[in-house]
Amino acid sequence: MKGGIFLTAKDLMILTGSTNYNSCANLHRATRDSIAKGKRKLTVKEYCEYEKIDFDYIWKTLREG
C-alpha cells in the first residue's frame, strides 16, 4: 500500500504474515461480504472497525511494509 485508502489482499498478506495470496483474497472477500454483500472495495478504516483493531497501528504497518 502506497498512500491508498483501500485494503488489498496483498496488504492482508503483510498484516497476517501469510504467504498464500488465495487465502488472503478469500479473507478480503469474506470481510467485504460481511460489511455489505456485493461490495467491491474495502477501506483500511472499514477493516479496522470490522476486526476491532487500532487504525493507526494498521496504517503505519502498511505504510512501512
TIVO-2410 file (N, C-alpha, C; in nm, 3 decimals):
# residues 65
REC num residu      c1      c2      c3 atome chaine
REC   1      M   0.085  -0.118   0.000     N      A
REC   1      M   0.000   0.000   0.000    CA      A
REC   1      M   0.089   0.123   0.000     C      A
REC   2      K   0.069   0.206  -0.097     N      A
REC   2      K   0.147   0.329  -0.106    CA      A
REC   2      K   0.053   0.449  -0.114     C      A
REC   3      G  -0.006   0.485  -0.001     N      A
REC   3      G  -0.087   0.606   0.004    CA      A
REC   3      G  -0.234   0.587  -0.027     C      A
REC   4      G  -0.276   0.468  -0.066     N      A
REC   4      G  -0.416   0.445  -0.097    CA      A
REC   4      G  -0.496   0.418   0.029     C      A
REC   5      I  -0.627   0.433   0.017     N      A
REC   5      I  -0.712   0.407   0.133    CA      A
REC   5      I  -0.775   0.268   0.128     C      A
REC   6      F  -0.762   0.201   0.015     N      A
REC   6      F  -0.824   0.070   0.001    CA      A
REC   6      F  -0.728  -0.041   0.038     C      A
REC   7      L  -0.780  -0.139   0.107     N      A
REC   7      L  -0.704  -0.255   0.151    CA      A
REC   7      L  -0.711  -0.363   0.043     C      A
REC   8      T  -0.599  -0.423   0.013     N      A
REC   8      T  -0.593  -0.528  -0.088    CA      A
REC   8      T  -0.558  -0.662  -0.023     C      A
REC   9      A  -0.570  -0.767  -0.100     N      A
REC   9      A  -0.530  -0.900  -0.050    CA      A
REC   9      A  -0.380  -0.901  -0.017     C      A
REC  10      K  -0.301  -0.829  -0.095     N      A
REC  10      K  -0.157  -0.822  -0.067    CA      A
REC  10      K  -0.130  -0.750   0.065     C      A
REC  11      D  -0.211  -0.649   0.097     N      A
REC  11      D  -0.199  -0.581   0.226    CA      A
REC  11      D  -0.232  -0.679   0.340     C      A
REC  12      L  -0.333  -0.761   0.319     N      A
REC  12      L  -0.368  -0.861   0.421    CA      A
REC  12      L  -0.257  -0.963   0.439     C      A
REC  13      M  -0.184  -0.991   0.333     N      A
REC  13      M  -0.069  -1.081   0.344    CA      A
REC  13      M   0.035  -1.021   0.439     C      A
REC  14      I   0.056  -0.892   0.430     N      A
REC  14      I   0.151  -0.823   0.519    CA      A
REC  14      I   0.100  -0.827   0.663     C      A
REC  15      L  -0.028  -0.796   0.681     N      A
REC  15      L  -0.085  -0.788   0.816    CA      A
REC  15      L  -0.092  -0.923   0.885     C      A
REC  16      T  -0.123  -1.027   0.810     N      A
REC  16      T  -0.139  -1.160   0.871    CA      A
REC  16      T  -0.010  -1.241   0.870     C      A
REC  17      G   0.087  -1.197   0.792     N      A
REC  17      G   0.211  -1.273   0.781    CA      A
REC  17      G   0.196  -1.396   0.692     C      A
REC  18      S   0.090  -1.401   0.616     N      A
REC  18      S   0.064  -1.515   0.529    CA      A
REC  18      S   0.143  -1.503   0.398     C      A
REC  19      T   0.176  -1.617   0.340     N      A
REC  19      T   0.241  -1.617   0.210    CA      A
REC  19      T   0.146  -1.668   0.102     C      A
REC  20      N   0.023  -1.699   0.141     N      A
REC  20      N  -0.075  -1.754   0.049    CA      A
REC  20      N  -0.172  -1.644   0.004     C      A
REC  21      Y  -0.158  -1.601  -0.120     N      A
REC  21      Y  -0.243  -1.494  -0.174    CA      A
REC  21      Y  -0.390  -1.534  -0.174     C      A
REC  22      N  -0.420  -1.658  -0.212     N      A
REC  22      N  -0.559  -1.702  -0.223    CA      A
REC  22      N  -0.632  -1.698  -0.089     C      A
REC  23      S  -0.566  -1.738   0.018     N      A
REC  23      S  -0.632  -1.734   0.149    CA      A
REC  23      S  -0.661  -1.591   0.191     C      A
REC  24      C  -0.570  -1.500   0.160     N      A
REC  24      C  -0.592  -1.359   0.193    CA      A
REC  24      C  -0.700  -1.297   0.104     C      A
REC  25      A  -0.707  -1.340  -0.021     N      A
REC  25      A  -0.813  -1.293  -0.109    CA      A
REC  25      A  -0.949  -1.340  -0.058     C      A
REC  26      N  -0.954  -1.463  -0.008     N      A
REC  26      N  -1.078  -1.515   0.049    CA      A
REC  26      N  -1.116  -1.438   0.176     C      A
REC  27      L  -1.018  -1.407   0.259     N      A
REC  27      L  -1.043  -1.327   0.379    CA      A
REC  27      L  -1.094  -1.188   0.342     C      A
REC  28      H  -1.034  -1.129   0.241     N      A
REC  28      H  -1.076  -0.997   0.192    CA      A
REC  28      H  -1.221  -1.002   0.144     C      A
REC  29      R  -1.253  -1.104   0.067     N      A
REC  29      R  -1.390  -1.120   0.014    CA      A
REC  29      R  -1.490  -1.143   0.127     C      A
REC  30      A  -1.454  -1.226   0.223     N      A
REC  30      A  -1.544  -1.255   0.335    CA      A
REC  30      A  -1.570  -1.131   0.419     C      A
REC  31      T  -1.467  -1.051   0.439     N      A
REC  31      T  -1.482  -0.927   0.515    CA      A
REC  31      T  -1.573  -0.830   0.441     C      A
REC  32      R  -1.550  -0.814   0.311     N      A
REC  32      R  -1.636  -0.726   0.229    CA      A
REC  32      R  -1.780  -0.771   0.234     C      A
REC  33      D  -1.802  -0.902   0.219     N      A
REC  33      D  -1.938  -0.955   0.220    CA      A
REC  33      D  -2.005  -0.937   0.356     C      A
REC  34      S  -1.928  -0.944   0.463     N      A
REC  34      S  -1.984  -0.924   0.597    CA      A
REC  34      S  -2.026  -0.780   0.618     C      A
REC  35      I  -1.952  -0.688   0.559     N      A
REC  35      I  -1.985  -0.546   0.573    CA      A
REC  35      I  -2.105  -0.511   0.486     C      A
REC  36      A  -2.101  -0.550   0.360     N      A
REC  36      A  -2.210  -0.522   0.267    CA      A
REC  36      A  -2.200  -0.619   0.150     C      A
REC  37      K  -2.299  -0.700   0.132     N      A
REC  37      K  -2.298  -0.800   0.025    CA      A
REC  37      K  -2.276  -0.734  -0.111     C      A
REC  38      G  -2.181  -0.786  -0.186     N      A
REC  38      G  -2.154  -0.734  -0.320    CA      A
REC  38      G  -2.059  -0.615  -0.324     C      A
REC  39      K  -2.010  -0.572  -0.208     N      A
REC  39      K  -1.917  -0.460  -0.203    CA      A
REC  39      K  -1.788  -0.500  -0.273     C      A
REC  40      R  -1.733  -0.413  -0.356     N      A
REC  40      R  -1.615  -0.446  -0.437    CA      A
REC  40      R  -1.483  -0.401  -0.374     C      A
REC  41      K  -1.488  -0.299  -0.289     N      A
REC  41      K  -1.364  -0.247  -0.230    CA      A
REC  41      K  -1.379  -0.241  -0.078     C      A
REC  42      L  -1.266  -0.244  -0.011     N      A
REC  42      L  -1.261  -0.243   0.134    CA      A
REC  42      L  -1.159  -0.139   0.177     C      A
REC  43      T  -1.201  -0.044   0.259     N      A
REC  43      T  -1.106   0.056   0.307    CA      A
REC  43      T  -1.035   0.004   0.431     C      A
REC  44      V  -0.922   0.064   0.460     N      A
REC  44      V  -0.847   0.027   0.579    CA      A
REC  44      V  -0.932   0.054   0.703     C      A
REC  45      K  -1.003   0.166   0.704     N      A
REC  45      K  -1.087   0.201   0.819    CA      A
REC  45      K  -1.199   0.099   0.840     C      A
REC  46      E  -1.265   0.057   0.733     N      A
REC  46      E  -1.371  -0.044   0.744    CA      A
REC  46      E  -1.316  -0.174   0.800     C      A
REC  47      Y  -1.198  -0.214   0.753     N      A
REC  47      Y  -1.136  -0.336   0.801    CA      A
REC  47      Y  -1.105  -0.327   0.950     C      A
REC  48      C  -1.050  -0.215   0.992     N      A
REC  48      C  -1.015  -0.195   1.132    CA      A
REC  48      C  -1.139  -0.196   1.221     C      A
REC  49      E  -1.245  -0.133   1.175     N      A
REC  49      E  -1.369  -0.132   1.252    CA      A
REC  49      E  -1.429  -0.273   1.260     C      A
REC  50      Y  -1.425  -0.345   1.150     N      A
REC  50      Y  -1.479  -0.481   1.147    CA      A
REC  50      Y  -1.401  -0.575   1.239     C      A
REC  51      E  -1.268  -0.567   1.233     N      A
REC  51      E  -1.182  -0.654   1.313    CA      A
REC  51      E  -1.157  -0.600   1.454     C      A
REC  52      K  -1.203  -0.477   1.480     N      A
REC  52      K  -1.185  -0.412   1.611    CA      A
REC  52      K  -1.036  -0.401   1.648     C      A
REC  53      I  -0.960  -0.346   1.553     N      A
REC  53      I  -0.817  -0.325   1.577    CA      A
REC  53      I  -0.784  -0.178   1.555     C      A
REC  54      D  -0.670  -0.137   1.608     N      A
REC  54      D  -0.629   0.004   1.606    CA      A
REC  54      D  -0.592   0.050   1.464     C      A
REC  55      F  -0.663   0.150   1.417     N      A
REC  55      F  -0.642   0.203   1.282    CA      A
REC  55      F  -0.501   0.257   1.265     C      A
REC  56      D  -0.452   0.335   1.361     N      A
REC  56      D  -0.320   0.396   1.347    CA      A
REC  56      D  -0.209   0.291   1.334     C      A
REC  57      Y  -0.219   0.185   1.412     N      A
REC  57      Y  -0.119   0.079   1.405    CA      A
REC  57      Y  -0.120   0.013   1.267     C      A
REC  58      I  -0.238  -0.019   1.217     N      A
REC  58      I  -0.250  -0.083   1.085    CA      A
REC  58      I  -0.201   0.010   0.977     C      A
REC  59      W  -0.240   0.135   0.984     N      A
REC  59      W  -0.199   0.234   0.884    CA      A
REC  59      W  -0.048   0.246   0.878     C      A
REC  60      K   0.017   0.257   0.993     N      A
REC  60      K   0.163   0.269   0.997    CA      A
REC  60      K   0.230   0.141   0.946     C      A
REC  61      T   0.175   0.026   0.982     N      A
REC  61      T   0.232  -0.101   0.938    CA      A
REC  61      T   0.227  -0.113   0.787     C      A
REC  62      L   0.116  -0.075   0.728     N      A
REC  62      L   0.103  -0.085   0.582    CA      A
REC  62      L   0.187   0.020   0.510     C      A
REC  63      R   0.201   0.136   0.566     N      A
REC  63      R   0.282   0.241   0.502    CA      A
REC  63      R   0.430   0.205   0.502     C      A
REC  64      E   0.474   0.135   0.607     N      A
REC  64      E   0.614   0.096   0.617    CA      A
REC  64      E   0.642  -0.031   0.537     C      A
REC  65      G   0.540  -0.121   0.528     N      A
REC  65      G   0.558  -0.252   0.468    CA      A
REC  65      G   0.570  -0.249   0.321     C      A
***
